[in-house]
Structure formats: C-alpha cells, structure tokens
Amino acid sequence: MSEQQQEKVAITINDVATMLQVIDVVSRRGAFQGNEMEGVGSLRTKMEKFLQQNAPAGSEAAQAAAANQEVDVAVPPAGELGGLVQS
C-alpha cells in the first residue's frame, strides 16, 4: 500500500467550525439551489450543535458556534484555495 493510503485523516473541531463558515459564505453568495437548502440547513444545524457540545470552552471553535459568527464575504478569499473561490 502507498504511504498516502496508510495515512489516517483527522478532522478537528476547528475543521467543523470552518465548514460552518463555508456553508454560511456560499449560502450568502447564492450557491445553493432552493431544493438543496433543507439538506444544507439540516447539516449546518447538526454541525453547530456538535460544536456547542464538543468544543472546549473558550476555544475559537466554541466561540464561533456560540456567537454564530458572521463572516465578511466582501473580503477577498485567502489561503491555498482562495484563488478558486468566485464572488
């Protein structure tokens, strides 16, 4: 087996918080069709509850979940995938 197949992937609480932010941003940009909104909203609610129940108190992820943190979508996307995101 190759090294890539043997490496286990770990998802952190911060990854879940980032996923919530991604859902918020793309929904504001109109990326979801109407018939997709129920599934997306249900998944978002489930992830938010998971964060509230599992994030250590005082962590960035817990604060984002508790405050339902707003993301400024007017700011150009950054990071390694930033060039792939269209406004």
N, C-alpha and C positions, 0 to 999 in steps of 0.2 A: 504494500500500500504506500502511496505517496505521503510525504510529510503533511501536505495540505489536508488530506483525508483524515489523518490521525489527530490533527489539532482540534480540540473542542472549542466551541464558540460559547462565550458567556455574555449574557445580557444583564446589564446593571440597572439599578433604579434610575440612574441618570439617563440611560438609554430610553427607558419608558417615558420619562419626562420630556425628552427630546421628541419622541413620537407624538406626544400630545401637542407639542408646539407645532410640529409639521402638519398635523391634521387641522389645527386652527388656522395656520397660514394658507394652506391650499383651499380650505373652505371659504375663506375671505376672498380668495382670488377666483372663485367660481370653478374650481377644478372638478367638483363632483356634480354629477347629474342628479336630478330630483329623485329618481328611483334608487339611487345609491345612498342617499342621505340617512335613511333609517339604519342601515348596517354600519355606516361610518360613525354615526352618533352613538349607537349602542356600544361599539368597540371603544370609542373615546371615553364614554362613561365608565365602562369596566376598567380601563387603564387608570383613570383618575381615582377610582375607589381603591384600586390596588396600591397606587402610590400613597394615598392617605393612610392605608392600613400598614404599609411595609417600610416606608421611608423613615430613616432615623429623624427624630425631632431636631429641627434646626438646620437640616441639610437643604441644599439648594433645590433638590427634587421635591422635598416636602413643602417648602415654601411656595414653589411653583404650583403644586397641586392645590394647596390650601388657598392661595390667592387667585387661582385660575388666571395665572399670569398672562398679560397681554404681550403680544409680540408685534413690534413695529414693522409692518410689511412694506413700508416705504423705503426702508434701509436696504441697500443692495445686498443680496445674499453673499456670504463669505464662506471660506472653507474649501475643502478639496472638491466638493460638488457644486459650489456656488455658481460656477460658470454654466451649469446645466439647468439652473432654475430660471424660468422666464416669468416676468411680471405680467 
